[in-house]
Amino acid sequence: LFLLVNVITADRYPFPFLDEVFYTDPAVNYLTGHGFTTTVLGLDSPIFYFYNGPAHSALLIPWLQVFGISMRSVRSINFAYMAIAVVLIWSAAKRIPVVFSTRMRLLLVSMLVCDYSIIFSYRCGRYDCLGMLVVAFAFWSFSLASTPLRLTALSIVGAASPWIGLQLLPLEAVLAGTLLVFTLSRYWREIFAFFTGVATGGLGLLGFFASHGVLRYFFEFLNSQSKGIGFFGSLLHGEFRHSNMLPKDFSLPLVACAIVLLAFASYRRHSLRLHSLLTYGLISSVVLALTLIAVGKFPTYYGWMIYIPLAICVCGSLDLAPPTTGRRYATALCVVASIVGVSLHVLACARDWKDRDYSKVQQFVNANVRPDDWAYVSPQAYFPAKLTGATTLFWDPGTWMSPDQKDRVTVCVIDPKKLWVLKVLGGTWYNTGPDLIPVHTGLFGSEDRWGFLSLPNYRLSVYRRVPMATAASDGKT
């Protein structure tokens, strides 16, 4: 049911945005005969992909070979990642065991697939669900009875982590460190095997980039990501900057309240123990949140890093708690968290169902972009533009495009509110006439005040460059 519902509605919500197009482009380039390349550098020719998370882009290649190049295909691989991750978490929670009862494991599954931030992660084309999968596999590996098999599995998953995304490393470090403390170093061999794998995988990744001549660009990318003062730095400067630095997960506060309620009830019964799943969930969540905020940005699509461990700890603690009023309230909070997470996304999607019909965008782009064009497009128009055969550019032209690329752009398919793009590209442009205009502005507006819920409906216009000779002639006349 999970797979069916999501595959059917994949191209209705959310709208394509820069990140998912960015990580999809190398795979599409490969399948269209241009190699595993990216042109997001301002260079005149594409170079081998060197950004974070090459594993996701590489795995997209065989997936798209089977299912074709489309937004639905790109997003559906995340549905598969998520489904496997949930099965692994279910299995691990049962086998270790952490969550004893079937009832609480079902609650855990509903909390995972219905969390607000996790829904966005598996509904878009970013690489976050592959990260969830590798962390779920690490969790499941602890349930293996054979020590050599367990250590081998953890080494493998550790080696895969740097290839899947460097954002996993702070998460894994905090989970490993807190696990060592709370289990009194019982799992030191498992942690050692895991991080031996991480070191091996990291060196392999660096060697891979070096062998393709892009290691310097990779380090430049890392340096660019570390710039900025961050959330705590902005507070010290008297500014509350939360955009892309704090997760906007409307389910998370309810689950956090549930574990605090359970802890308070346990404390009143004098049964709160330091080395318990309940205390581990409380402390590790706080430490993890502070770490992720401190080391860099902590956007909504990283919300799963806190939510998944917290949900496991809550459901395991509910299993151990006596049937008191506090337990019932905590369970109700977890149910409400799932309802809130799903309902907000459903409202945002259903309200503008017709405006979210992606076939309209495909028809609009196909009618206005030619195979011989160099097209600059909004990320919303990336998939149909790429499939026309046109050279398709979609990033900030002021930062990431070379002068030659700017001069060669012949058509722009953009929101008319972003006419600054034409000024940056240079030359003379005219509106060709056709427009894609939505009926509604969206249930939650269109100014990003509600984050992903208020992404604007498809609004596109077509602008063509006036040929140089024609522009000069008109100026002379």
PyMOL commands that set and color helices and strands:
alter all, ss='L'
color gray80, all
select helices_A, chain A and resi 2-8+18-31+54-67+71-95+102-114+116-123+128-141+147-164+168-182+188-211+215-226+230-236+252-268+277-295+300-302+304-320+325-351+358-368+379-387+397-400+403-408+416-418+420-425+451-454+468-476
alter helices_A, ss='H'
color red, helices_A
select strands_A, chain A and resi 37-38+47-48+374-377+391-393+411-414+429-436+460-465
alter strands_A, ss='S'
color yellow, strands_A
deselect
rebuild
show_as cartoon
